[in-house]
Amino acid sequence: MRVLIVGVGAIGSAFLAFLTKAGHQALGLLREGRERIEKLKVEGIWGSFSVPVKTTDRLEGIPSPELVIISVKSFDTEEALLRIRPVVSERTHILIAQNGYGNYEAASEVYGEEKVILSRIIFGARKRSREEVFITVSADDVVIGNPSPRVDADFVKKVVEVIGASGIPTRYEREVYKFLWDKIIYNSALNPLGALLEVNYGTLASDPSTCRVMDEIIVEIFRVLEAKGIETFWKDAQEYIKHFYTKLVPPTREHYPSMLEDIRRGKTEIDSLNGAVLKLGKEAGIDTPVNGTVVNLVKAKERLYSERVSS
């Protein structure tokens, strides 16, 4: 399969390395002006290997891919969607492989929901260098599906087969949007506090004070989801909270949120996580003071790091 991976950070590098190793025509799209990456070394829970890879910072002369995987940070989604327009053909589908709310919706608005596939990514990865990626944890398979019935389900299942056979555990789920919201809730509870306190998930889940804050974040999210008519797999917040502490956190206890590195760069995905909850809550007339406080604290820390770097 011919695949274009937009964003060669930790998650994008994983897709690029595994798909290339499996014999697919995978190409990583870098930011303009970035030096090309010509090989990737993968280590971690899914094995160790090195593979030559292809990357580029320009799309001129690139054949239209069958699949575009969007793995940029959420704040770069709009730019990425516009950038790929020259290579998106009638037979191209776009796979959203990102955190947060709004990425799928943005892609559907630009290209039509019949071309957009959604995934829930819940494995952790970090870049040790430009050419090294370490797969740290995995709480579940990558889940891929088609929220819209207008998408060719057979093609989606082919994508699932291709990615799964490459070495990244993957499965098809028709209700992928519910899985995405599970991840949004999970990330909204863990990532901001982990970034603010600079600790891993296990530390957060072991401290009674941070547990109380995470519980309130989750309760507020469920109030918003109910008001907006957004369905999840859980009957209420308490059922999710039990699942969160017993099933989701334990396999990722040692993981540090990527938001911790992002916040040190002065830019995070908070607007697509707790910020999205805040926005949806305002639309529905639901107050979300804890999520709002978390957003303000993260944005304050972003500014502090930005000022430190600029000075």
Secondary structure, DSSP 8 states (H G I E B T S, - for coil): -EEEEE--SHHHHHHHHHHHHTT-EEEEE--TT-----EEEEEETT--EEEE-EEES--TT----SEEEE-S-GGGHHHHHHHTGGG--TT-EEEE--SSSSHHHHHHHHH-GGGEEEEE--EEEEEEETTEEEEEEESS-EEEE-SSTTS-HHHHHHHHHHHHHHTS-EEE-TTHHHHHHHHHHHHHHHHHHHHHHT--HHHHHH-HHHHHHHHHHHHHHHHHHHHHT---S-SSHHHHHHHIIIIISGGGTT---HHHHHHHHT--SGGGTHHHHHHHHHHHT---HHHHHHHHHHHHHHHHHHHHHH-
